[in-house]
Amino acid sequence: MVKVFVNNKEKEGKFLKDVIEGEPYIEGSNIVIVKGVKRELIKSKKYRIVTTKGVMIVGITEDSKVVDFWNKNYKKFVNKGVRWRGVFDVAFGPITIDLDMSNKAEKFKKWDVILSISGFDKSEGHLVFIKRDTTEVYGIENPKIGILIGGKRVLSQLTPEDRILSIEPLRESKEMIDYLTTKDLDMELEEGWKIWTYCEGQLDGPPETVEHVLALVEDGYFEIGESTNTYIADCRLQSLEIGGESTEDRFRGAITVRNSGEGVGKVYIYREGRTSSVFHTVVGRITRGIELVDFSDEGIITVKLKPERLNVVGKTQSEAGEVFRRYGIEHKREGDTEDNAIIVEQKPEFTLEVLRSKKVVTKGLSPDKLLYIEIFDNEAPRTAWYFRKTTGLTTKRIGKLKVYFKVGDMVMFERNERYARKLLPENTPLDRVERGYIGVTNMVKRYTGYIGIRLSPNDKYGPTGETFEGSNIVGRVVQNIEILKKVKVGDEIYLFEVRNGASKS
């Protein structure tokens, strides 16, 4: 038996499976083992600038041609004086900066440090310290090299008589960690190993964006779909539009949601700090087990985020009551109030709003009034994703469709034009559509995105009334199809997704 530390707790055992027993861990997720740590000197990312008024420390935050120039030429600023001192910035120089020039205005934040070319004359190069947030042309594209992290008071005291006396990189060392990432629970242990089975985090951001993250990790894991030196990202909800904006820097351990642009809907955890971005909303931070983020480049990691998700749609009224009682939240039942009624709507909808208001109303529906469905993710992945986004089944346990029209044995539901544009043909019928199958009109036809269900088989037309080449089969009704016989235009139908075709009684 050897002694190891598991999630910072001392344990004894022979094999990995012995010591992780009782710890938060999802089967098949990554486990990180830190065997040891040593230190080595590294190329500095901090510079000590001594002026006639005192010392300033600049931290290099960027990776660019401008930074490469600085690293090779910083000594040229020694003995250079204050060239100007304005409301927004202070500049030392000049030196010659042989970089591509730009007339593009860019945004800079207080304490940013940049290189500039004045008057588009490369011999008029300067080292500039930003004193207030500003948008300005500094003659170089992406001119930022870092931020002022020490000596901010010195910056405010500089006058045209001051100059730089010396610039030196600070000696820094880096921890070199001997680690491994494994799923092998039969691994034999060695004395002193530090083992991490999960990471823990705290969420506190815009309620809708926090709910997006809680829905993503509701099953207890973060799936690494993208990995860089700076972050890991879970892409399962990519393209799901989400609001929110944050001016907070993306610090190490930050949890963010991409709120617009390419990759909207992705959730990130940062290994290294980055400046704020209008495209990212910071919603929380990892408070424990960052080692799993540092050393996992693929697979899944077990996560426990606080608070617990308090959206109870899909649970019974009785189950929801037990959840809310734990938090001292006043729970009012509406609709079908029986214990076994399934909750189809909740107000307020988002966890943080529930915790703040301490009150919640849940609308129940009898199980025999729900349409139980199976979705064909493997056979029609693009259409399945469209169907989930349209019904709300991406982040909720119960989906909803509004009846568009009903004719004969076919019920049609409203589409989501925003998401329907790229519905290529997939899983189209060959010679027959069976009763209860769910179809979506693809882009071969004019009315792309409409959803339909047939109440009887048909060997010519799909569930939306289109010929087979225009019909993507996305799923099927597995229980309670009879409720569709009574629906009218404008009615809303609630959907309960069933895995592997199992019925719900």
Beta strands, then each sheet from edge to edge (+ up, - down):
strand 1: 2-6
strand 2: 9-13
strand 3: 31-42
strand 4: 46-51
strand 5: 54-60
strand 6: 82-85
strand 7: 89-95
strand 8: 106-108
strand 9: 112-117
strand 10: 125-130
strand 11: 134-136
strand 12: 144-150
strand 13: 164-169
strand 14: 172-182
strand 15: 194-196
strand 16: 198-203
strand 17: 221-223
strand 18: 226-227
strand 19: 231-234
strand 20: 254-258
strand 21: 267-270
strand 22: 280-288
strand 23: 300-306
strand 24: 330-335
strand 25: 342-347
strand 26: 359-365
strand 27: 371-375
strand 28: 398-407
strand 29: 410-413
strand 30: 437-441
strand 31: 451-454
strand 32: 471-479
strand 33: 492-497
sheet 1: 2+ 1- 15- 3+ 14-
sheet 2: 6+ 7- 10+ 9- 12+ 5- 4+ 13-
sheet 3: 8+ 11-
sheet 4: 17+ 23- 16- 22+ 20- 21+ 19- 18+
sheet 5: 24+ 26+ 25-
sheet 6: 27+ 32- 30+ 31- 29+ 28- 33+ 27+
end
